[in-house]
């Protein structure tokens, strides 16, 4: 959650709580909506976070699945940041963000 302080301070405490425990959007990288509208983007290459090797993939049905190195589909899984897919640095980070481990 983000408190849009320009208009209200109603959600400042909730934002601070989420940020402290890295919950929701605070579990990974993001651009604040008001910055996105001004053109700010996360610059991404093949792996935007360097050594983070866990692939967060979104299935055709919309399910959020992460693939760890050595998994059956890891090598052929491609990450498309524009679709909301992403990289994780640990399985705990992926789980905290609401993704599940691949069954294979």
N, C-alpha and C positions, 0 to 999 in steps of 0.2 A: 504494500500500500504506500502511496505517496500523498503527502499533504500538499496541496497547491496553495501555499501560503499567500499568494497574491490576492486570493479571494477569501480565504478562511483559515483559521488556526484549529478548526474542529478536530482534525485527525493527526495532529503533530505527535501526540503520545502513542497512538497506534503505530505510526510510522517508525518511531524510535524503538518500540518493542519488536516489531518485525525485523528491523535492521539488526538489532542486537543478537537475535538468534538465527539470522540469515534465513528467514522464512519468506516464501513467495518469491517475488521478483528479486529480493535481496539475496537469494541463494546463488545467483550468478551475475553475469554482466547484463546491463540494459542501458538504454538511453531514456532519460526522462521525457515524457510526452511533449512538453513545451520546448525541449531542446531538439527533439525529432522534427517537430514542425518547422524549426529554424534551419534544418538541414544537417544536424549532427548525426553521424552514424558511427557504429563500431567498425573500425577498419579490420577486415578479416582476410586472412590468407587461408591456406588449406587447413591450418589449425590455429585459430585465433588466439589461443592461450598457451602456445608454446609446447610445454611438456604434458599437457593434459591429453590423455589418450583414449578416454572413454567416449564413445560416440552416442549421442542422444538423437534417435531417429523417430520420426512420427510415421506410423503405419498408414495405409490407405484408409483404414477405418477411424483414424484419428488417435489411436492409442500411442502413448509416449513410452518408448522402449529404449533402454540403453544397452550397448554392446561393449563388452570388455575385450581387450586383446586376447586372442586365443579362442574366442567364440566362433562357432560355425559360420556366422554371417558377418563377422567383423571386417574381413578384408574387402568384401564387396559392398559394404554399407558406405554410402556417400552422405555427407552432411551438406544440407542446403540451408544456410542461415536465413535466407529470405522466407522460408517456410516455417521458421520457428525451431528448426533443428539446431543442435548445439553440441559443444564439447564439454566434458566434465573432467575434473582433476581427481575425483575419487568416486567410488560407488556410493559412499555416504552422501556426497553432494548430490548425486543423481536421485537417490531415494528421497532426500529432503526436498528436492524440487518437484517431487511427484511422479517420477519416472520409475518403471519397473524393469528388472533384468530380463534380458532375452532368455527364452526357454531353451535355446540351443546354443 
